[in-house]
Amino acid sequence: MAPESQGGCINHRLQVYGTKNLRVVDASIFPTIPAGNLNAPTAMVAWKASRLIKEDYKNKV
């Protein structure tokens, strides 16, 4: 996650710059890959993404 001007491709809400309704929700958003199993950190990203999506949906309705 970084500003688009610095080469980033997603914002702090996991939304891809220049698109609508597209988010990246996997280990590819990690700035560095942990040395251990990626299951738990990726599950945490998915949990946070579900909260962000729910929040965005509530704000639209």
C-alpha distances in whole Angstrom, upper triangle without the diagonal:
4,7,9,12,10,9,6,7,5,6,6,9,8,10,10,11,14,15,17,17,15,12,10,12,12,12,10,7,8,8,11,14,16,20,21,21,18,20,19,15,15,17,16,13,15,17,14,14,17,18,15,17,20,20,19,22,24,23,24,28
4,6,8,6,7,4,7,7,6,8,11,10,11,11,10,14,16,18,19,16,14,13,15,16,15,13,10,11,10,13,16,19,22,24,24,21,23,23,19,19,21,19,16,19,21,18,17,21,20,18,20,23,22,21,24,26,24,26,29
4,5,5,7,5,8,8,7,9,12,12,12,11,9,12,15,17,18,17,15,15,18,19,19,16,13,15,13,17,20,23,26,28,28,25,27,26,22,22,24,22,19,21,23,20,19,22,22,19,20,24,22,20,24,26,24,25,28
4,5,5,5,6,8,8,11,13,13,12,10,7,10,13,15,17,16,15,15,18,19,19,16,14,16,15,19,21,24,28,29,29,26,28,28,24,23,25,24,21,22,24,21,20,23,23,20,21,25,23,21,24,27,25,25,29
4,6,7,9,11,11,14,17,16,15,13,11,12,16,19,21,19,19,18,21,22,22,19,17,19,17,20,23,26,29,31,32,29,31,31,27,26,29,27,24,26,28,25,23,27,27,23,25,28,27,25,28,30,28,28,32
4,6,9,11,12,14,17,16,16,14,12,15,18,21,22,20,19,18,20,21,20,17,15,16,14,17,20,23,26,28,29,26,28,28,25,24,27,25,22,25,27,24,23,26,27,24,25,28,27,26,29,31,29,30,33
4,7,9,11,14,16,15,14,12,11,13,16,19,20,18,17,15,18,19,18,14,13,14,13,16,18,22,25,27,27,24,27,27,23,22,25,24,21,23,26,23,22,25,26,23,24,28,27,25,28,30,29,29,33
4,6,8,10,13,11,11,9,8,12,14,16,17,15,13,12,15,15,15,12,10,12,11,14,17,20,23,25,25,22,24,24,20,19,22,21,17,20,22,19,18,21,22,19,20,24,23,22,25,27,26,26,30
4,7,10,11,9,8,6,6,9,10,13,14,11,10,9,13,13,14,11,9,12,12,15,17,20,24,25,24,21,23,23,20,18,21,20,16,18,20,18,16,19,20,17,18,22,21,19,22,25,24,24,27
4,7,8,5,5,4,6,9,10,12,12,10,8,7,10,12,13,11,8,11,12,16,17,20,23,24,24,20,21,21,18,16,18,17,13,15,17,15,13,16,17,14,15,18,18,16,19,21,20,21,24
4,5,5,6,7,7,11,11,12,13,11,9,10,12,14,15,13,10,13,13,17,19,21,25,26,25,21,22,22,18,17,19,17,14,15,17,14,12,15,15,12,14,17,16,14,17,20,18,19,23
4,5,7,10,11,14,15,15,14,13,11,11,12,14,15,14,10,12,13,16,18,20,24,24,24,20,21,20,16,16,17,15,12,14,14,11,10,14,13,10,12,15,14,13,17,18,17,19,22
4,5,9,11,14,13,12,11,11,8,9,10,13,15,15,11,14,15,19,20,21,25,25,24,20,21,19,16,15,16,14,11,12,12,9,8,11,10,7,9,12,11,10,13,15,14,16,19
4,7,9,12,12,12,10,8,5,6,7,10,12,11,8,11,13,16,17,19,23,23,22,18,18,18,15,13,14,13,9,10,12,10,7,11,11,9,10,13,13,12,15,17,17,18,21
4,6,9,8,8,7,6,4,7,9,12,15,13,11,14,16,19,20,23,26,26,25,21,21,21,18,16,17,17,13,13,15,13,10,12,13,10,10,14,13,11,14,17,16,16,19
4,6,6,8,8,6,6,7,10,13,15,13,11,15,16,19,20,23,26,27,26,22,23,23,20,18,19,19,15,15,18,16,13,16,17,14,13,17,17,15,17,20,19,19,22
4,6,8,10,9,9,11,14,16,18,15,13,17,17,21,22,25,29,30,29,25,26,26,23,21,23,22,18,19,21,19,16,19,20,16,16,20,19,16,19,22,20,20,23
4,7,10,9,11,13,17,19,21,18,17,20,21,24,26,29,32,33,32,28,29,29,26,24,26,25,21,22,24,22,19,21,22,18,18,21,21,17,19,22,21,20,23
4,7,6,9,11,15,18,20,18,17,20,22,25,26,29,32,32,31,27,27,28,25,23,24,24,20,20,22,20,17,19,20,16,15,19,19,15,17,20,19,17,21
4,6,9,12,15,18,21,19,18,22,23,27,27,30,33,33,31,28,27,28,26,23,24,23,20,19,21,19,15,17,18,15,13,16,16,12,13,17,16,14,17
4,7,10,13,16,19,18,17,21,23,26,26,28,32,31,29,25,25,25,23,20,21,20,17,16,17,16,12,13,15,12,10,13,13,10,11,14,14,12,15
4,7,10,13,16,15,14,17,20,22,23,25,28,28,26,22,22,23,21,18,18,19,15,14,16,15,11,13,15,12,10,14,15,12,14,17,17,16,19
4,6,10,13,12,10,14,16,19,19,22,25,25,23,19,19,19,17,14,15,15,11,11,13,12,8,11,13,10,9,13,14,12,14,17,17,17,20
4,6,9,8,7,11,13,16,16,18,21,21,19,16,16,17,14,11,13,13,10,9,13,12,9,12,14,12,12,15,17,15,17,20,20,20,23
4,7,8,7,10,14,15,15,16,19,19,17,13,13,13,11,8,9,10,6,6,9,9,7,9,12,11,11,14,16,15,17,20,21,21,23
4,5,6,8,12,13,12,13,16,16,13,10,10,11,9,6,8,10,7,7,11,11,10,12,15,14,15,18,19,19,21,23,24,25,27
4,5,6,9,9,8,10,13,12,11,7,9,10,8,6,9,10,8,10,13,13,12,15,17,17,18,21,22,22,24,26,27,28,30
4,6,8,9,9,12,14,15,14,11,13,14,11,9,13,13,11,12,16,15,14,17,19,18,19,22,23,22,24,27,27,28,31
4,6,9,9,12,15,16,15,12,14,14,11,9,13,12,9,11,14,13,12,15,17,15,17,20,20,20,22,25,25,26,29
4,5,6,9,12,13,13,10,13,13,9,9,13,12,10,13,15,14,14,17,18,17,19,22,23,23,25,27,27,29,31
4,7,10,13,15,16,13,16,16,12,13,16,15,13,16,18,17,17,21,21,20,22,25,25,25,28,30,29,31,34
4,6,9,12,13,11,15,15,12,13,16,16,14,17,20,19,19,22,23,23,25,27,28,28,30,32,32,34,37
4,7,9,10,8,12,12,10,11,14,14,13,16,19,18,19,22,23,23,25,27,28,28,31,33,33,34,37
4,6,7,7,11,11,9,11,14,14,14,17,18,18,20,22,24,24,26,28,29,29,32,34,34,36,38
4,7,8,12,12,11,13,16,16,17,20,21,22,23,25,27,27,29,31,32,33,35,37,38,39,41
4,6,9,10,10,12,14,15,16,18,19,21,22,24,25,26,28,30,31,32,34,36,37,39,40
4,6,7,8,9,11,13,14,16,17,19,20,22,23,25,26,28,29,30,32,34,35,36,38
4,6,6,6,8,10,11,12,14,16,16,18,20,21,22,24,26,27,28,30,32,33,35
4,6,5,6,9,10,10,12,14,15,16,19,20,21,22,24,26,27,29,30,32,33
4,5,5,6,9,10,10,12,14,15,17,19,20,21,23,24,26,27,29,31,32
4,5,5,6,9,10,11,12,14,16,17,18,20,21,23,24,26,27,29,31
4,5,5,6,9,10,10,12,14,15,16,18,20,21,22,24,26,27,29
4,5,5,6,9,10,11,13,14,15,17,18,20,21,23,25,26,27
4,5,5,6,9,10,11,12,14,15,17,18,20,21,23,25,26
4,5,5,6,9,10,10,12,14,15,16,18,20,21,23,25
4,5,5,6,9,10,10,12,14,15,16,18,20,21,23
4,5,5,7,9,10,11,13,15,16,17,19,20,22
4,5,5,6,9,10,11,12,14,15,17,19,20
4,5,5,6,8,10,10,12,14,15,17,19
4,5,5,6,9,10,11,12,14,16,17
4,5,5,6,9,10,11,12,14,16
4,5,5,6,9,10,11,13,15
4,5,5,6,9,10,11,13
4,5,5,6,9,10,11
4,5,5,6,9,10
4,5,5,6,9
4,5,5,6
4,5,5
4,6
4
